[in-house]
Amino acid sequence: MTYAEEVSDFFTDKRIMVTGGAGFLGRHLVEKLVARGAPAPFIVRSSQYDLTDRQQVKRLYDDARPDLVIHLAARVGGIGANMKAPADLYVSNLLMGTYIIEESRLRGVAKTVLLGTICAYPKFTPVPFSEDDLWNGYPEETNAPYGVAKKALLVHAQSNRAQYGQNAIFLLPTNLYGPWDKFDPGVSHVIPALIKKAVEAVETGSDHIDVWGTGSATREFLYVDDCAEGIVLATERYDGAEPVNLGTDSEIAIKDLAELICKLVGFTGELRWDRSKPDGQPRRHVDASRAAQLFGFEAKMSLEEGLRRTIEWYRANRQQAEAAKL
């Protein structure tokens, strides 16, 4: 039996609180926790608790009484959303993470798992992105407020570890996609945005799709179920201070991605690139070796199969997929 296949009872006796547990990534994570034998996690919903309000966070901890906290909740969107409300994204993400870290410390929570973002890396990070390069420059401008807010939580967690001995780990997943993603054009990232455009073009008989940027930027995409598995493995097996990337060790140009999505959807028209719109960070591709070495994580889903499953889910759940907001 390999290390990744070992059976563990780590989760069976723990009260687990998952912020954002009803969201895109959270749904997949909660399923995996329950499959590992965890009692039903306490799922934190924004309709019940405002995590930017310190008093409501205190009430949350009174209600959940967690042994283990996994903080997924975030206010996030694509380039358009980042450019429209940078201050809101910065403040919301900073406050949520700050209050979660502090309340976990004050309550003596055994472990807190924090999710960072690929947007925290400098704009011109050498590829593949190594965790050691996280501080070697400023993030790409359209993503910087969100990325800096998340990176500040790493500083907070490491400072609390040094001063108080708090066990908080920090994971850096690359761009996520998959079922339950957000397909509303005001907040969607590139994959759901392209899927929605291609599906609608097929339905309406349109001969073209308008796409932002030049298509030359590259991205690395991690299927949401793979990310959830990485979080579970890190939660169980990793207790270190250093940040850890979660990725697939591959990248694709946006132009090639758009063509692949169109092929899978069945759209044969023209892709018209709007070069007046930003590309965002020129390249994104992480070094995922630290996750493999420290807790045995390796992504399994191929991009083409993951896209096929995402397209199928979107077509079967259109109304729900397009209703998700920030």
C-alpha positions in Angstrom: 0.0 0.0 0.0 1.4 3.4 -0.9 1.4 6.4 1.4 -1.4 8.0 -0.6 -3.6 4.9 -0.1 -3.1 4.5 3.6 -6.3 4.3 5.6 -6.6 6.8 8.5 -9.0 7.7 11.2 -7.8 11.3 11.4 -11.1 12.8 10.7 -13.4 10.4 12.5 -13.5 12.1 15.9 -13.2 15.8 15.0 -15.7 18.6 14.8 -14.8 20.2 11.5 -15.9 23.7 10.5 -15.8 24.6 6.7 -16.3 28.2 5.8 -17.6 28.3 2.2 -18.7 24.7 2.6 -21.7 25.1 0.4 -19.8 26.8 -2.4 -18.0 25.6 -5.5 -15.0 24.0 -3.8 -16.7 23.5 -0.5 -19.2 21.0 -1.8 -16.5 18.8 -3.1 -14.4 19.1 0.0 -17.3 18.2 2.4 -18.1 15.1 0.3 -14.5 13.9 0.7 -14.4 14.6 4.4 -17.5 12.6 5.0 -16.1 9.8 2.8 -13.1 9.8 5.1 -15.3 9.1 8.1 -15.7 12.7 9.4 -18.9 13.5 11.2 -21.1 16.0 9.2 -19.0 19.1 9.0 -20.4 22.4 10.2 -20.9 24.3 7.0 -20.6 28.1 7.2 -23.0 30.0 4.9 -22.8 33.7 4.2 -26.5 34.0 4.7 -26.1 32.9 8.3 -22.7 34.5 9.3 -21.0 37.6 8.0 -17.3 36.6 8.3 -16.2 40.3 7.9 -17.9 41.1 11.2 -15.9 40.1 14.3 -18.9 39.6 16.5 -20.6 37.3 14.0 -17.4 35.3 13.8 -17.4 34.9 17.6 -21.0 33.7 17.4 -20.0 31.2 14.7 -17.3 29.7 16.9 -19.7 29.5 19.8 -22.1 27.6 17.6 -19.6 25.3 15.8 -17.1 24.6 18.6 -14.6 23.3 16.1 -11.5 21.2 16.6 -10.5 21.8 13.0 -11.2 24.8 10.7 -10.9 24.8 6.9 -11.3 28.3 5.6 -12.5 28.3 2.0 -14.8 31.3 2.0 -13.7 34.1 -0.3 -15.0 36.9 -2.3 -13.6 36.3 -5.7 -14.2 36.8 -9.4 -12.5 37.0 -12.8 -10.5 39.9 -14.2 -13.7 42.0 -14.8 -14.9 41.6 -11.2 -11.4 42.3 -9.9 -11.2 45.6 -11.8 -14.7 46.7 -10.9 -14.5 46.3 -7.1 -10.8 45.9 -6.0 -11.4 47.6 -2.6 -14.3 45.3 -1.8 -12.3 42.2 -2.7 -9.3 43.4 -0.7 -11.2 44.3 2.5 -13.6 41.3 2.5 -10.9 38.7 2.0 -8.5 40.3 4.5 -11.1 40.6 7.2 -12.6 37.2 6.8 -9.2 35.5 7.0 -8.0 37.7 9.9 -11.0 37.0 12.1 -10.9 33.3 11.3 -7.2 33.0 12.2 -7.6 35.0 15.4 -10.7 33.3 16.6 -9.1 29.9 16.0 -6.1 31.0 18.0 -8.2 32.4 20.9 -10.3 29.2 21.0 -7.4 26.9 20.9 -8.5 25.2 17.6 -6.0 22.4 17.0 -5.5 23.2 13.3 -6.6 25.9 10.8 -6.3 25.3 7.1 -6.1 28.5 5.0 -6.6 28.7 1.2 -4.5 31.2 -0.6 -4.5 32.0 -4.3 -2.3 31.8 -7.4 -3.0 35.5 -7.8 -0.7 36.2 -4.8 2.4 35.4 -7.0 4.4 38.2 -8.6 3.4 39.2 -12.1 6.6 37.9 -13.6 7.4 34.9 -11.4 9.7 32.4 -13.1 7.8 29.4 -14.4 7.0 27.0 -12.9 6.1 29.1 -9.8 8.0 28.0 -6.8 6.7 28.8 -3.3 10.1 30.4 -2.6 9.3 33.1 -5.2 6.1 34.2 -3.6 7.6 37.5 -2.3 9.9 38.3 -5.2 7.7 41.0 -6.7 4.2 42.6 -6.9 1.2 40.6 -8.2 -0.4 41.3 -11.6 -2.3 44.5 -11.3 -5.8 43.3 -12.0 -5.5 40.6 -9.4 -3.3 42.4 -6.9 -5.8 43.5 -4.2 -7.2 40.0 -3.9 -3.8 38.4 -4.1 -2.2 40.7 -1.5 -5.1 40.2 0.9 -4.7 36.5 0.8 -0.9 36.7 1.1 -1.3 38.8 4.2 -3.1 35.8 5.8 0.1 33.8 5.3 2.0 36.4 7.2 -0.6 36.4 9.9 -0.5 32.6 10.2 3.3 32.4 10.3 3.4 35.2 12.9 0.9 33.5 15.1 2.8 30.2 14.8 6.1 31.9 15.8 4.6 33.8 18.8 1.8 31.5 20.0 2.5 28.2 18.4 -0.7 28.2 16.4 -1.0 25.4 13.9 -2.2 27.0 10.7 -1.2 25.8 7.2 -1.5 27.8 3.9 -2.3 26.2 0.5 -2.0 27.8 -2.9 -4.2 26.2 -5.5 -3.9 27.2 -9.1 -6.9 28.2 -11.2 -9.9 25.9 -10.4 -12.7 24.7 -12.6 -15.4 22.0 -12.6 -19.0 21.4 -11.6 -20.6 24.0 -9.3 -18.4 26.8 -10.7 -19.8 30.3 -11.2 -21.2 30.9 -14.7 -22.6 34.4 -14.2 -20.6 36.6 -16.6 -20.1 39.3 -14.0 -18.0 37.0 -11.8 -17.0 34.0 -13.8 -13.4 33.0 -14.5 -12.2 32.0 -18.0 -13.4 28.4 -18.2 -17.0 28.9 -17.2 -17.1 32.1 -19.2 -15.9 30.4 -22.4 -18.2 27.4 -21.8 -21.3 29.7 -21.4 -20.4 31.6 -24.6 -19.8 28.5 -26.7 -23.0 26.8 -25.5 -25.1 29.9 -26.2 -23.4 30.4 -29.6 -24.4 26.8 -30.6 -28.0 27.4 -29.4 -28.4 30.7 -31.2 -26.5 29.8 -34.3 -24.0 32.6 -33.9 -21.0 32.5 -36.2 -18.5 34.0 -33.7 -17.6 34.3 -30.0 -16.0 37.4 -28.5 -13.1 36.6 -26.2 -11.0 38.9 -23.9 -7.3 39.5 -24.6 -4.9 38.1 -27.1 -5.1 34.4 -26.2 -1.4 34.3 -25.6 -1.5 34.2 -21.8 -1.2 30.7 -20.3 -2.9 29.2 -17.3 -2.8 26.0 -15.3 -6.1 24.6 -14.4 -6.8 22.3 -11.4 -10.1 20.2 -11.4 -12.0 21.1 -8.3 -12.3 17.5 -7.1 -8.5 17.2 -7.3 -8.1 20.4 -5.3 -10.5 19.0 -2.6 -8.4 15.9 -2.4 -5.2 18.0 -2.0 -6.8 19.9 0.9 -7.9 16.7 2.6 -4.4 15.3 2.4 -2.7 18.5 3.6 -5.2 18.8 6.5 -4.4 15.3 7.6 -0.6 15.1 6.9 0.9 18.6 6.8 1.6 20.8 9.8 4.4 23.1 8.4 4.7 26.9 8.3 5.6 27.1 4.6 3.0 27.7 1.9 2.3 24.8 -0.5 1.2 24.9 -4.1 -1.6 22.6 -5.4 -1.4 22.2 -9.1 -1.2 19.8 -12.1 2.3 20.6 -13.4 1.0 21.7 -16.8 -0.2 24.9 -18.6 -2.2 25.8 -21.7 -2.5 29.0 -23.7 -5.9 30.6 -23.5 -6.2 30.4 -27.3 -5.7 26.7 -27.1 -8.1 26.4 -24.2 -10.8 28.3 -26.0 -10.4 26.1 -29.1 -10.6 22.9 -27.0 -13.8 24.1 -25.2 -15.4 25.0 -28.6 -14.5 21.5 -29.9 -16.1 19.8 -26.9 -19.2 22.0 -27.0 -19.5 21.6 -30.8 -19.1 25.3 -31.7 -17.4 25.7 -35.1 -17.5 29.4 -35.6 -14.9 32.1 -35.2 -13.1 33.3 -32.1 -12.7 37.1 -32.1 -10.1 38.3 -29.7 -10.7 41.7 -28.1 -7.2 43.0 -27.7 -8.4 46.1 -25.8 -9.1 43.8 -22.8 -6.3 42.7 -20.5 -4.8 39.2 -20.6 -4.0 39.3 -16.9 -0.8 37.6 -15.7 1.3 36.5 -18.7 1.9 32.9 -17.5 0.7 30.7 -14.6 2.2 27.3 -14.0 3.1 26.1 -10.5 5.8 23.7 -9.2 3.6 21.1 -7.4 6.5 19.0 -6.2 6.3 20.2 -2.6 2.7 18.9 -2.2 3.8 15.5 -3.5 6.7 15.3 -1.2 5.0 16.6 2.0 1.6 15.0 1.8 1.4 12.8 -1.3 -0.8 14.9 -3.5 -0.9 14.4 -7.2 -3.7 15.7 -9.5 -5.5 13.0 -11.5 -8.0 14.6 -13.8 -6.9 15.4 -17.4 -7.9 18.9 -18.7 -10.0 17.5 -21.5 -11.9 15.1 -19.4 -12.4 17.7 -16.7 -13.8 20.2 -19.2 -16.1 17.5 -20.6 -17.6 16.9 -17.2 -17.9 20.6 -16.5 -19.7 21.2 -19.8 -22.1 18.3 -19.0 -22.8 19.7 -15.6 -23.4 23.2 -16.9 -25.8 22.0 -19.6 -27.8 20.0 -17.0 -27.8 22.8 -14.4 -28.0 26.1 -16.3 -30.2 28.1 -14.0 -28.3 27.1 -10.9 -24.9 27.6 -12.5 -25.7 31.1 -13.7 -27.3 32.2 -10.3 -24.0 32.0 -8.3 -22.6 35.4 -7.5 -19.6 36.8 -5.6 
